[in-house]
Amino acid sequence: MQFDDELVKGGIALPDMSSINSKKDFNFKRLIRVRENFVPEMENGINDFKGN
């Protein structure tokens, strides 16, 4: 077997648009409301089950 030297040319394929950088330290607390309990929903579910 004999292997000849081959010149391989390559490049980097980049997108044609610019990337969007987002804010890394986003505050999600205002999007999520932590609740103490779900008693009203549970009571409504019982009423729906009873047919009231």
Protein Blocks (a to p, Z undefined) as FASTA:
>chain_A
ZZddddddddddddfbdcddddfkbcfklmpccdfblmlmmmmmmmmmnoZZ
